[in-house]
Amino acid sequence: MKICISAESDKLDAKVDARFGRSGYFIFINTENDEFEAIKNPNEETAGGAGIQAGQLMDTHGVGVVLTGNVGPNAFSTLQAAGIKIVTGVSGTVKEALENYQSGKYEDTKEPSVDSKFGVN
């Protein structure tokens, strides 16, 4: 399975970014072989639709689960439509978030955790 964690930088010791659609980076982790890939979020500075575009990016990368601090309604709908599980309220480092998820410390999110436009400056 592939997990994506929103992150403030491109390392496993980076802090989890509280924002999903406007996260600084996305770290994709393949849990079958522990390989990871970090990419700069191309939608971080987008004027609108960042959550939708980030959700579509997750689908393109074959993600099964997203771990993040918060997710807005547009991203939530896009991820849910793609069949991607969503976990919010995640904090600490990317590595800690992965370990906590794998040990069953998180539950799937059933609704958006913030209003639209969260994280927009």
C-alpha positions as CSV (number, residue, x, y, z in Angstrom):
1,M,0.0,0.0,0.0
2,K,1.1,3.5,-0.6
3,I,0.7,6.2,2.1
4,C,1.1,9.9,1.6
5,I,1.9,12.2,4.5
6,S,1.8,16.0,4.2
7,A,5.1,17.4,5.3
8,E,6.9,20.7,5.8
9,S,10.1,19.4,4.0
10,D,11.3,16.4,2.0
11,K,12.7,14.3,4.8
12,L,11.3,11.5,7.0
13,D,12.2,13.6,10.0
14,A,10.2,16.6,8.7
15,K,7.2,17.8,10.7
16,V,3.8,16.8,9.4
17,D,2.2,19.8,7.7
18,A,-1.1,20.8,9.3
19,R,-2.4,21.6,5.8
20,F,-3.2,19.1,3.1
21,G,-3.9,21.0,-0.1
22,R,-1.3,23.6,0.6
23,S,1.2,21.4,2.3
24,G,4.8,22.2,1.4
25,Y,5.6,18.6,0.4
26,F,4.0,15.2,0.0
27,I,6.0,12.2,1.1
28,F,4.8,9.0,-0.6
29,I,5.8,5.8,1.3
30,N,5.4,2.3,-0.1
31,T,4.7,0.1,2.9
32,E,5.6,-3.1,1.1
33,N,9.3,-2.1,0.6
34,D,9.7,1.0,2.8
35,E,10.8,3.1,-0.1
36,F,9.7,6.7,-0.1
37,E,9.6,9.6,-2.6
38,A,9.1,13.2,-1.6
39,I,7.8,15.9,-4.0
40,K,7.3,19.6,-3.6
41,N,3.5,20.3,-3.7
42,P,2.9,21.9,-7.1
43,N,-0.4,23.4,-5.7
44,E,1.0,25.1,-2.6
45,E,0.6,28.6,-4.0
46,T,-2.4,28.0,-6.2
47,A,-5.0,30.7,-6.0
48,G,-7.9,28.2,-5.8
49,G,-8.6,24.5,-6.0
50,A,-5.4,23.4,-4.2
51,G,-7.3,20.7,-2.2
52,I,-8.9,19.3,-5.3
53,Q,-5.7,19.2,-7.3
54,A,-3.8,17.7,-4.3
55,G,-6.5,15.0,-4.1
56,Q,-6.2,14.2,-7.8
57,L,-2.4,14.0,-7.4
58,M,-2.9,11.4,-4.7
59,D,-5.1,9.3,-7.0
60,T,-2.5,9.6,-9.8
61,H,0.2,8.3,-7.5
62,G,-1.9,5.3,-6.4
63,V,-2.2,6.4,-2.7
64,G,-4.4,4.3,-0.4
65,V,-4.2,6.5,2.7
66,V,-3.4,10.2,3.3
67,L,-2.1,11.3,6.8
68,T,-2.3,15.0,7.5
69,G,-3.1,17.6,10.0
70,N,-6.3,18.9,8.4
71,V,-8.3,18.4,5.2
72,G,-10.9,20.8,3.8
73,P,-14.2,19.9,2.2
74,N,-13.0,20.0,-1.4
75,A,-10.0,17.8,-0.8
76,F,-12.1,15.5,1.4
77,S,-14.6,15.0,-1.4
78,T,-12.0,14.4,-4.0
79,L,-10.1,11.9,-1.9
80,Q,-13.2,10.1,-0.8
81,A,-14.4,9.8,-4.4
82,A,-11.1,8.2,-5.3
83,G,-11.5,5.7,-2.5
84,I,-8.5,7.1,-0.6
85,K,-8.7,6.8,3.2
86,I,-8.1,10.0,5.1
87,V,-6.6,10.5,8.6
88,T,-6.5,13.9,10.1
89,G,-5.2,15.2,13.5
90,V,-1.7,13.8,12.6
91,S,1.3,15.6,14.1
92,G,4.9,15.0,14.9
93,T,7.4,13.9,12.3
94,V,6.6,12.0,9.1
95,K,8.4,8.9,10.5
96,E,6.4,9.1,13.8
97,A,3.1,9.5,11.9
98,L,3.8,6.4,9.8
99,E,4.7,4.4,12.9
100,N,1.6,5.5,14.7
101,Y,-0.6,4.7,11.7
102,Q,0.9,1.2,11.3
103,S,0.4,0.5,15.0
104,G,-3.3,1.4,14.7
105,K,-3.2,4.7,16.7
106,Y,-5.2,6.6,14.1
107,E,-8.8,6.3,12.9
108,D,-10.1,7.2,9.5
109,T,-11.7,10.7,9.2
110,K,-15.4,10.7,8.4
111,E,-15.7,14.4,7.5
112,P,-13.6,17.5,6.7
113,S,-11.6,18.8,9.7
114,V,-11.6,22.5,8.6
115,D,-13.6,24.9,6.5
116,S,-12.8,25.7,2.9
117,K,-9.7,28.0,2.4
118,F,-7.8,26.8,5.5
119,G,-4.2,27.6,5.2
120,V,-4.7,30.4,2.6
121,N,-2.5,33.4,3.4
